[in-house]
Amino acid sequence: MLEFKTIEILKPNKEIIEIIKNYNYKTKNGKIKHLEKTNLQFIEPTEYRIIKPFTLTIHEYKVNEINNKPFYIKEYKQKYNLKEIKEILIKIKN
């Protein structure tokens, strides 16, 4: 059987929470897991799910130096950086 060990828990981004606090939303902590007896690691992204007044799911991944767009909006199927995410959420808000 596969055994995973959680290496790190990824907490929600405070700037994103500040923008979406007026909506009905749920967050889910992300995790970085290590598969025991191998050198494989798996990343579960931090998830922000806005429920009302619209539906939007944002995944935040832990980034490295190469990738500067850690956010992925499931409904739009695109990657974004923090500045772009803030603009989208503010635009939708109005």
C-alpha positions in Angstrom: 0.0 0.0 0.0 1.2 3.5 -0.8 2.2 5.6 2.3 2.4 9.4 2.2 4.1 11.7 4.6 3.0 15.3 4.7 6.1 17.5 4.5 4.5 20.9 4.5 1.0 22.4 5.0 0.3 25.4 2.7 -1.9 28.0 4.3 -4.3 30.3 2.4 -3.0 33.6 1.1 -4.1 36.5 3.3 -4.4 39.0 0.4 -6.8 36.7 -1.4 -8.9 36.1 1.7 -9.1 39.9 2.3 -10.6 40.3 -1.2 -13.1 37.4 -1.0 -14.2 37.9 2.6 -17.5 39.5 1.5 -18.5 36.4 -0.5 -19.6 33.0 0.6 -16.4 31.0 0.3 -14.5 28.0 1.5 -10.8 27.4 1.7 -8.8 24.2 1.8 -5.2 24.0 2.9 -2.7 22.7 0.4 -0.1 20.0 1.2 3.2 18.9 0.0 3.4 15.1 0.4 6.3 12.7 0.0 5.7 9.1 -1.1 7.5 6.9 1.3 10.4 4.8 0.0 10.7 6.9 -3.2 11.9 10.4 -4.1 8.5 11.5 -5.4 6.6 14.5 -4.0 3.0 15.5 -4.7 1.5 18.9 -4.3 -2.1 19.4 -3.4 -2.9 23.1 -4.1 -4.5 25.5 -1.6 -8.1 25.9 -2.8 -10.3 29.0 -2.6 -13.9 28.2 -3.7 -16.3 31.2 -4.0 -19.9 29.9 -3.8 -22.1 33.0 -3.9 -22.9 35.4 -5.8 -20.9 33.5 -8.5 -19.0 30.3 -8.7 -15.2 30.4 -9.0 -12.5 28.0 -8.0 -8.9 29.2 -7.5 -6.0 26.8 -6.9 -2.8 28.2 -5.5 0.4 26.1 -6.1 3.7 26.4 -4.4 6.0 28.0 -6.9 9.7 27.7 -7.9 11.9 30.3 -9.5 10.8 29.3 -13.0 7.1 29.6 -12.6 5.8 33.0 -11.6 2.1 32.3 -12.0 1.1 30.2 -8.9 -2.7 30.6 -9.3 -5.0 28.6 -11.6 -8.7 29.5 -12.1 -10.5 26.2 -12.9 -13.4 27.9 -14.7 -11.1 29.9 -17.0 -8.5 27.2 -17.4 -5.6 29.6 -17.1 -2.7 30.5 -14.8 -2.4 33.9 -13.2 -0.1 35.8 -10.8 -1.3 37.5 -7.6 -1.7 40.9 -9.3 -3.9 39.4 -12.0 -6.0 37.4 -9.5 -6.6 40.6 -7.5 -7.7 42.5 -10.7 -10.1 39.7 -11.7 -11.7 39.4 -8.2 -12.1 43.2 -8.0 -13.6 43.3 -11.5 -16.0 40.6 -10.7 -16.9 42.3 -7.5 -18.2 45.4 -9.2 
